[in-house]
Amino acid sequence: MIRVWVLAGLVATGLAACAPAAPEDAPPPAIGPAPRVAPPPAGSLYHGVYPGGTTGYEDDITPATLASYEQHVQKSAAWVYFSHNWFRGRAFPTDTARWIRDRAGSIPYVRLMMRSDRELDPDSIDRPAFPLHRIARGDYDGDLRAWARAARDFGTPILAEFGTEMNGRWFPWNAVHNGDSRGARRFREAYRRIIRIAREEGAHNVTWVFHVNHQDYPARSWNRFEEYYPGDAWIDWIGVSVYGAQKPTDTTWPQFRPLMDAVYPRLTALSSSKPIVLLEFGADGRNPLGDQARWAEDALRDLVGGRWPRLIGFSWWNERWPNDDDPSHDTIMRVQDNPALAAVFQRWVGGQASVLGRVRTTP
């Protein structure tokens, strides 16, 4: 998702002890026994959500916001998506993960966001606070090992990703900010190191996801998301973001089906076996060029109808946020704010037995 937030702040830059990076072709540690998320039964889809916060940090979700969303769609969320921003702290977000599991009965889905608050504004990413080559070199291994041990000790399944929409220049792990043509290789090395550490620390309950944007920005050969893929030995699921108009001021109204049709063959070509997930989708409710409820209904009809057979789940981006100082330019994607949109979700999510509000897990 392309977002602009101009916020002030600094990130502490204490370093863990460095260790040499493993060769890029070094095999990963084996996955040990642990409860993990299993794919849904054939013909079914998981239903997840980012339930929205209030600050724009994407880490301040609450049981109340989740309950409101679930009430309006009339189905529970199989997973609940949120960001773990390292400018807030580097320790695994146990408190948020625990209430998602214990109060909501859902799987915590953690976006590992190694960034500063300055980097919430895409125009302020001059030098990443956590550059990929330093992650791959081992500068943050101490923090990552502590994170992995806490994830292991959580004990139940977790979904996690690093490098959200890495092929979009709005995030600091994009190649543009990490050496251009060298950036994708550095991303592979960094993500592999994170997963290697997690497995070495016994966090086998974590399902690791590779999450791309449906289009590459910039549209350069070295920025194609295929260049970033760490490989099947490392990644469990492949995810994608597909949005329509994101602001009331957007001058086009992209439809979901052609966007998904265009990216789906690329996703399936990455791996012959990995499940594919629509991790983020949505359209603004105030843009005059189209109807949000109709956009969502067209998308959900295709999703539930099995148009993309490798897809195992989807999650709506259920948030409202400002884009500038004019409140009329605020983006509104919350189901709660549009009765027609809520009716669509009740029909295509709440009313569909094939759309699952709880995940299956391995023993």
LOKOL-518083 format. One record per residue (C-alpha): x, y, z. Coordinates in Angstrom, 2 decimals. Example, Ala and Ser with C-alpha at 12.3 -4.5 7.8 and 13.67 -1.06 7.14 Angstrom:
<atoms>
@X = 12.30 Y = -4.50 Z = 7.80
@X = 13.67 Y = -1.06 Z = 7.14
</atoms>
This chain:
<atoms>
@X = 0.00 Y = 0.00 Z = 0.00
@X = 1.31 Y = 3.45 Z = -0.95
@X = 0.99 Y = 5.68 Z = 2.08
@X = 2.42 Y = 9.09 Z = 3.07
@X = 2.86 Y = 9.96 Z = 6.73
@X = 5.12 Y = 12.88 Z = 7.73
@X = 6.18 Y = 12.16 Z = 11.31
@X = 9.18 Y = 13.14 Z = 13.40
@X = 11.39 Y = 10.86 Z = 15.43
@X = 14.69 Y = 9.06 Z = 15.71
@X = 15.57 Y = 5.39 Z = 15.98
@X = 18.20 Y = 4.06 Z = 18.35
@X = 21.02 Y = 2.53 Z = 16.35
@X = 22.67 Y = 0.19 Z = 18.83
@X = 24.26 Y = -2.75 Z = 17.07
@X = 24.39 Y = -6.41 Z = 17.92
@X = 27.56 Y = -8.35 Z = 17.43
@X = 28.31 Y = -8.89 Z = 13.76
@X = 28.64 Y = -12.30 Z = 12.15
@X = 29.61 Y = -13.17 Z = 8.59
@X = 26.71 Y = -13.61 Z = 6.19
@X = 26.09 Y = -17.13 Z = 4.97
@X = 26.69 Y = -17.70 Z = 1.24
@X = 23.54 Y = -16.98 Z = -0.73
@X = 23.25 Y = -20.61 Z = -1.84
@X = 23.82 Y = -22.06 Z = 1.66
@X = 20.92 Y = -24.37 Z = 2.57
@X = 18.55 Y = -23.26 Z = 5.34
@X = 18.22 Y = -25.11 Z = 8.63
@X = 15.51 Y = -27.74 Z = 8.58
@X = 12.03 Y = -26.96 Z = 9.90
@X = 11.50 Y = -28.82 Z = 13.18
@X = 8.25 Y = -30.05 Z = 14.71
@X = 5.90 Y = -27.30 Z = 15.86
@X = 2.26 Y = -26.31 Z = 15.38
@X = 1.97 Y = -24.35 Z = 12.15
@X = -0.72 Y = -22.88 Z = 9.94
@X = -1.97 Y = -25.41 Z = 7.39
@X = -3.62 Y = -24.57 Z = 4.06
@X = -7.43 Y = -24.65 Z = 4.02
@X = -9.37 Y = -27.59 Z = 2.56
@X = -9.67 Y = -27.60 Z = -1.22
@X = -12.30 Y = -25.16 Z = -2.40
@X = -12.07 Y = -23.01 Z = 0.74
@X = -10.46 Y = -19.65 Z = 1.48
@X = -9.22 Y = -18.13 Z = 4.72
@X = -10.61 Y = -14.73 Z = 5.68
@X = -8.19 Y = -12.37 Z = 7.42
@X = -8.09 Y = -8.63 Z = 8.04
@X = -6.05 Y = -5.63 Z = 8.99
@X = -8.68 Y = -4.15 Z = 11.33
@X = -7.31 Y = -0.60 Z = 11.35
@X = -5.80 Y = 1.71 Z = 13.93
@X = -5.88 Y = 5.42 Z = 14.69
@X = -2.29 Y = 6.69 Z = 14.41
@X = -1.22 Y = 5.46 Z = 10.98
@X = 1.55 Y = 3.35 Z = 12.48
@X = -0.46 Y = 0.17 Z = 11.69
@X = 0.56 Y = -1.29 Z = 15.07
@X = -2.20 Y = 0.13 Z = 17.31
@X = -5.01 Y = -2.30 Z = 16.55
@X = -7.32 Y = -3.17 Z = 19.45
@X = -9.82 Y = -5.90 Z = 20.33
@X = -12.59 Y = -3.31 Z = 19.88
@X = -11.62 Y = -2.43 Z = 16.30
@X = -11.40 Y = -6.10 Z = 15.39
@X = -14.74 Y = -6.91 Z = 17.04
@X = -16.42 Y = -4.05 Z = 15.17
@X = -15.13 Y = -5.30 Z = 11.82
@X = -16.14 Y = -8.90 Z = 12.54
@X = -19.60 Y = -7.81 Z = 13.64
@X = -20.15 Y = -5.91 Z = 10.40
@X = -18.96 Y = -8.74 Z = 8.13
@X = -20.55 Y = -11.45 Z = 10.32
@X = -17.50 Y = -13.69 Z = 10.32
@X = -14.41 Y = -14.02 Z = 12.48
@X = -10.94 Y = -13.34 Z = 11.10
@X = -8.68 Y = -16.33 Z = 10.56
@X = -5.67 Y = -14.08 Z = 10.98
@X = -5.21 Y = -10.50 Z = 12.17
@X = -2.59 Y = -8.45 Z = 10.39
@X = -0.49 Y = -5.72 Z = 12.07
@X = 2.90 Y = -4.06 Z = 11.86
@X = 5.78 Y = -4.49 Z = 14.28
@X = 7.67 Y = -1.22 Z = 13.85
@X = 11.21 Y = -1.27 Z = 15.15
@X = 11.06 Y = 2.43 Z = 16.00
@X = 8.58 Y = 1.42 Z = 18.72
@X = 10.83 Y = -1.35 Z = 20.01
@X = 12.63 Y = -4.41 Z = 18.71
@X = 11.20 Y = -7.04 Z = 21.04
@X = 8.66 Y = -9.46 Z = 19.60
@X = 5.15 Y = -7.92 Z = 20.02
@X = 3.93 Y = -10.56 Z = 22.45
@X = 1.13 Y = -8.49 Z = 24.00
@X = -0.60 Y = -7.83 Z = 20.66
@X = -0.04 Y = -11.38 Z = 19.47
@X = -1.45 Y = -12.75 Z = 22.73
@X = -4.75 Y = -10.87 Z = 22.65
@X = -5.24 Y = -11.78 Z = 18.99
@X = -4.87 Y = -15.42 Z = 19.96
@X = -6.51 Y = -15.47 Z = 23.39
@X = -9.34 Y = -12.96 Z = 22.99
@X = -10.08 Y = -13.22 Z = 19.28
@X = -9.09 Y = -16.84 Z = 18.60
@X = -7.20 Y = -15.74 Z = 15.49
@X = -3.65 Y = -16.24 Z = 14.22
@X = -1.35 Y = -13.23 Z = 14.76
@X = 0.12 Y = -12.06 Z = 11.45
@X = 3.20 Y = -9.93 Z = 12.16
@X = 4.70 Y = -7.57 Z = 9.59
@X = 8.35 Y = -7.24 Z = 10.69
@X = 8.96 Y = -3.58 Z = 9.80
@X = 12.62 Y = -2.74 Z = 10.37
@X = 12.31 Y = 1.01 Z = 9.78
@X = 12.36 Y = 4.41 Z = 11.47
@X = 9.29 Y = 6.58 Z = 11.89
@X = 10.85 Y = 9.05 Z = 9.44
@X = 10.57 Y = 6.34 Z = 6.80
@X = 6.77 Y = 6.29 Z = 7.05
@X = 7.02 Y = 9.16 Z = 4.56
@X = 8.27 Y = 7.68 Z = 1.27
@X = 9.84 Y = 11.01 Z = 0.33
@X = 12.08 Y = 10.86 Z = 3.42
@X = 13.81 Y = 7.55 Z = 2.72
@X = 17.21 Y = 8.91 Z = 1.82
@X = 19.20 Y = 6.36 Z = 3.81
@X = 17.40 Y = 3.41 Z = 5.44
@X = 17.79 Y = 3.11 Z = 9.20
@X = 18.26 Y = -0.66 Z = 8.79
@X = 19.92 Y = -1.12 Z = 5.39
@X = 19.70 Y = -4.56 Z = 3.84
@X = 23.44 Y = -5.14 Z = 3.63
@X = 23.74 Y = -4.61 Z = 7.40
@X = 20.89 Y = -7.02 Z = 8.12
@X = 22.60 Y = -9.60 Z = 5.89
@X = 25.96 Y = -8.88 Z = 7.55
@X = 24.57 Y = -9.67 Z = 10.97
@X = 24.53 Y = -6.22 Z = 12.58
@X = 21.10 Y = -6.90 Z = 14.13
@X = 21.48 Y = -10.58 Z = 14.91
@X = 21.14 Y = -10.08 Z = 18.66
@X = 17.77 Y = -8.37 Z = 18.28
@X = 16.60 Y = -10.89 Z = 15.69
@X = 17.58 Y = -13.86 Z = 17.85
@X = 15.70 Y = -12.43 Z = 20.82
@X = 12.71 Y = -11.81 Z = 18.53
@X = 12.86 Y = -15.40 Z = 17.30
@X = 13.10 Y = -16.88 Z = 20.79
@X = 10.04 Y = -14.92 Z = 21.91
@X = 8.15 Y = -16.07 Z = 18.80
@X = 9.16 Y = -19.66 Z = 19.61
@X = 8.06 Y = -19.31 Z = 23.22
@X = 4.70 Y = -17.93 Z = 22.10
@X = 4.05 Y = -21.58 Z = 21.39
@X = 1.24 Y = -21.42 Z = 18.85
@X = 1.25 Y = -20.68 Z = 15.10
@X = 2.30 Y = -17.25 Z = 13.83
@X = 2.30 Y = -15.78 Z = 10.33
@X = 5.12 Y = -13.33 Z = 9.66
@X = 6.75 Y = -11.41 Z = 6.87
@X = 9.76 Y = -9.18 Z = 6.36
@X = 10.04 Y = -6.66 Z = 3.54
@X = 6.40 Y = -5.90 Z = 2.86
@X = 5.87 Y = -4.88 Z = -0.81
@X = 9.61 Y = -4.82 Z = -1.34
@X = 9.18 Y = -4.01 Z = -5.05
@X = 7.62 Y = -0.63 Z = -4.15
@X = 9.93 Y = 2.30 Z = -3.57
@X = 7.70 Y = 3.59 Z = -0.72
@X = 9.41 Y = 1.15 Z = 1.67
@X = 13.08 Y = 1.37 Z = 2.80
@X = 13.86 Y = -2.25 Z = 1.81
@X = 13.22 Y = -1.50 Z = -1.86
@X = 16.25 Y = -1.83 Z = -4.13
@X = 16.22 Y = 1.90 Z = -4.95
@X = 17.32 Y = 2.59 Z = -1.37
@X = 19.79 Y = -0.31 Z = -1.20
@X = 22.03 Y = -0.08 Z = -4.21
@X = 19.59 Y = -0.24 Z = -7.14
@X = 20.65 Y = -3.26 Z = -9.20
@X = 22.32 Y = -4.81 Z = -6.12
@X = 19.31 Y = -4.25 Z = -3.90
@X = 17.31 Y = -7.38 Z = -4.75
@X = 20.28 Y = -9.63 Z = -4.00
@X = 20.79 Y = -7.83 Z = -0.70
@X = 17.11 Y = -8.33 Z = 0.11
@X = 17.36 Y = -12.07 Z = -0.53
@X = 20.39 Y = -12.28 Z = 1.71
@X = 18.73 Y = -10.25 Z = 4.48
@X = 15.47 Y = -12.22 Z = 4.45
@X = 17.31 Y = -15.54 Z = 4.37
@X = 19.35 Y = -14.47 Z = 7.38
@X = 16.20 Y = -13.56 Z = 9.31
@X = 14.61 Y = -16.93 Z = 8.54
@X = 17.85 Y = -18.81 Z = 9.25
@X = 18.06 Y = -17.18 Z = 12.68
@X = 14.41 Y = -18.01 Z = 13.40
@X = 14.95 Y = -21.67 Z = 12.57
@X = 18.21 Y = -21.86 Z = 14.49
@X = 16.38 Y = -20.48 Z = 17.54
@X = 13.61 Y = -23.05 Z = 17.17
@X = 10.83 Y = -20.71 Z = 16.00
@X = 9.37 Y = -23.42 Z = 13.77
@X = 5.84 Y = -22.23 Z = 14.56
@X = 6.36 Y = -19.23 Z = 12.26
@X = 5.05 Y = -19.40 Z = 8.68
@X = 7.15 Y = -17.01 Z = 6.61
@X = 5.50 Y = -15.06 Z = 3.79
@X = 6.99 Y = -13.29 Z = 0.75
@X = 4.71 Y = -10.27 Z = 0.18
@X = 4.88 Y = -8.29 Z = -3.08
@X = 2.99 Y = -5.39 Z = -4.60
@X = 1.05 Y = -6.28 Z = -7.74
@X = 3.11 Y = -3.84 Z = -9.81
@X = 6.80 Y = -2.97 Z = -9.64
@X = 7.73 Y = 0.64 Z = -8.79
@X = 10.05 Y = 1.60 Z = -10.37
@X = 9.34 Y = -0.54 Z = -13.43
@X = 12.93 Y = -1.65 Z = -13.92
@X = 14.16 Y = -5.17 Z = -14.64
@X = 16.20 Y = -5.27 Z = -11.43
@X = 13.11 Y = -4.25 Z = -9.41
@X = 10.80 Y = -7.02 Z = -10.59
@X = 9.56 Y = -8.90 Z = -7.56
@X = 10.89 Y = -12.14 Z = -9.01
@X = 14.40 Y = -10.80 Z = -8.38
@X = 13.72 Y = -10.56 Z = -4.62
@X = 12.38 Y = -14.07 Z = -4.03
@X = 14.51 Y = -15.92 Z = -1.43
@X = 13.46 Y = -19.34 Z = -2.77
@X = 11.13 Y = -22.18 Z = -1.92
@X = 13.47 Y = -23.55 Z = 0.74
@X = 12.93 Y = -20.37 Z = 2.76
@X = 9.41 Y = -19.14 Z = 2.02
@X = 6.15 Y = -20.84 Z = 3.05
@X = 3.50 Y = -18.62 Z = 1.42
@X = 3.53 Y = -16.05 Z = -1.38
@X = 1.38 Y = -12.95 Z = -0.83
@X = 0.33 Y = -9.93 Z = -2.87
@X = -1.29 Y = -6.51 Z = -2.42
@X = -3.85 Y = -5.43 Z = -5.03
@X = -5.58 Y = -2.07 Z = -4.58
@X = -7.99 Y = 0.01 Z = -6.57
@X = -8.13 Y = 3.78 Z = -6.08
@X = -6.61 Y = 4.56 Z = -2.69
@X = -7.56 Y = 8.22 Z = -2.35
@X = -10.56 Y = 10.42 Z = -3.19
@X = -8.24 Y = 12.45 Z = -5.43
@X = -6.98 Y = 9.52 Z = -7.53
@X = -7.75 Y = 10.14 Z = -11.19
@X = -8.30 Y = 6.51 Z = -12.19
@X = -10.54 Y = 3.71 Z = -10.89
@X = -8.68 Y = 0.41 Z = -11.49
@X = -10.83 Y = -2.72 Z = -11.34
@X = -9.66 Y = -5.65 Z = -9.26
@X = -9.99 Y = -8.48 Z = -11.81
@X = -7.57 Y = -7.16 Z = -14.48
@X = -5.01 Y = -6.27 Z = -11.82
@X = -5.17 Y = -9.74 Z = -10.27
@X = -5.26 Y = -11.43 Z = -13.68
@X = -2.03 Y = -9.62 Z = -14.61
@X = -0.07 Y = -10.52 Z = -11.47
@X = -1.37 Y = -14.06 Z = -10.86
@X = 0.75 Y = -15.78 Z = -13.57
@X = 3.85 Y = -14.12 Z = -12.18
@X = 3.01 Y = -15.34 Z = -8.67
@X = 2.41 Y = -18.93 Z = -9.79
@X = 5.63 Y = -18.89 Z = -11.80
@X = 7.64 Y = -18.05 Z = -8.66
@X = 6.89 Y = -21.47 Z = -7.21
@X = 4.99 Y = -24.53 Z = -8.40
@X = 3.88 Y = -25.46 Z = -4.89
@X = 3.63 Y = -22.49 Z = -2.50
@X = 0.16 Y = -21.26 Z = -1.48
@X = -0.76 Y = -17.78 Z = -2.70
@X = -2.56 Y = -15.25 Z = -0.51
@X = -4.19 Y = -11.91 Z = -1.26
@X = -2.78 Y = -10.16 Z = 1.79
@X = -4.10 Y = -6.66 Z = 1.14
@X = -6.89 Y = -5.36 Z = -1.05
@X = -9.28 Y = -2.46 Z = -0.94
@X = -10.62 Y = 0.65 Z = -2.64
@X = -11.48 Y = 4.09 Z = -1.34
@X = -15.11 Y = 4.80 Z = -0.46
@X = -15.12 Y = 8.50 Z = -1.42
@X = -13.55 Y = 8.56 Z = -4.88
@X = -16.18 Y = 9.91 Z = -7.32
@X = -15.03 Y = 7.72 Z = -10.20
@X = -16.43 Y = 4.45 Z = -8.84
@X = -18.53 Y = 2.65 Z = -6.28
@X = -16.61 Y = 1.00 Z = -3.42
@X = -19.26 Y = -1.62 Z = -2.65
@X = -19.52 Y = -2.68 Z = -6.29
@X = -15.70 Y = -2.85 Z = -6.55
@X = -15.55 Y = -5.11 Z = -3.50
@X = -18.44 Y = -7.29 Z = -4.69
@X = -16.81 Y = -7.87 Z = -8.08
@X = -13.55 Y = -8.78 Z = -6.33
@X = -15.12 Y = -11.09 Z = -3.75
@X = -17.29 Y = -12.83 Z = -6.34
@X = -14.18 Y = -13.76 Z = -8.31
@X = -12.25 Y = -14.72 Z = -5.18
@X = -14.97 Y = -16.96 Z = -3.77
@X = -15.71 Y = -18.32 Z = -7.22
@X = -12.19 Y = -19.72 Z = -7.57
@X = -11.00 Y = -17.66 Z = -10.54
@X = -7.44 Y = -17.91 Z = -9.18
@X = -7.19 Y = -21.55 Z = -8.00
@X = -3.86 Y = -21.32 Z = -6.14
@X = -5.28 Y = -18.64 Z = -3.85
@X = -5.92 Y = -19.82 Z = -0.27
@X = -7.06 Y = -16.63 Z = 1.44
@X = -7.61 Y = -12.88 Z = 1.42
@X = -7.65 Y = -9.93 Z = 3.85
@X = -9.25 Y = -6.52 Z = 3.44
@X = -7.36 Y = -3.38 Z = 4.51
@X = -9.96 Y = -1.98 Z = 6.90
@X = -8.63 Y = 1.49 Z = 7.68
@X = -9.35 Y = 5.19 Z = 7.43
@X = -6.46 Y = 7.65 Z = 7.11
@X = -5.68 Y = 11.28 Z = 6.19
@X = -3.73 Y = 12.11 Z = 3.04
@X = -3.21 Y = 15.84 Z = 3.68
@X = -4.68 Y = 18.65 Z = 5.77
@X = -8.04 Y = 18.54 Z = 3.98
@X = -10.44 Y = 16.09 Z = 5.72
@X = -12.40 Y = 15.68 Z = 2.48
@X = -9.30 Y = 13.96 Z = 1.06
@X = -9.24 Y = 11.29 Z = 3.78
@X = -9.28 Y = 7.70 Z = 2.55
@X = -12.06 Y = 5.50 Z = 3.93
@X = -11.83 Y = 1.74 Z = 3.50
@X = -13.54 Y = 0.67 Z = 6.73
@X = -16.43 Y = -1.70 Z = 6.23
@X = -18.11 Y = -0.09 Z = 9.26
@X = -18.30 Y = 3.27 Z = 7.45
@X = -20.26 Y = 2.10 Z = 4.39
@X = -23.49 Y = 0.13 Z = 4.91
@X = -23.48 Y = -0.99 Z = 1.27
@X = -19.94 Y = -2.34 Z = 1.66
@X = -20.92 Y = -4.11 Z = 4.88
@X = -23.82 Y = -5.77 Z = 3.04
@X = -21.42 Y = -7.01 Z = 0.36
@X = -19.12 Y = -8.54 Z = 2.98
@X = -22.04 Y = -10.14 Z = 4.79
@X = -23.10 Y = -11.79 Z = 1.53
@X = -19.70 Y = -12.86 Z = 0.18
@X = -17.77 Y = -13.43 Z = 3.43
@X = -20.19 Y = -13.89 Z = 6.30
@X = -22.68 Y = -15.87 Z = 4.23
@X = -20.24 Y = -18.21 Z = 2.49
@X = -19.44 Y = -21.56 Z = 4.12
@X = -16.33 Y = -21.86 Z = 1.94
@X = -14.87 Y = -18.67 Z = 3.47
@X = -13.28 Y = -19.74 Z = 6.74
@X = -12.95 Y = -17.61 Z = 9.86
@X = -10.52 Y = -19.96 Z = 11.58
@X = -7.37 Y = -21.65 Z = 10.31
@X = -6.40 Y = -25.27 Z = 10.38
@X = -3.11 Y = -26.04 Z = 12.12
@X = -0.68 Y = -28.91 Z = 12.00
@X = -0.38 Y = -31.06 Z = 15.15
</atoms>
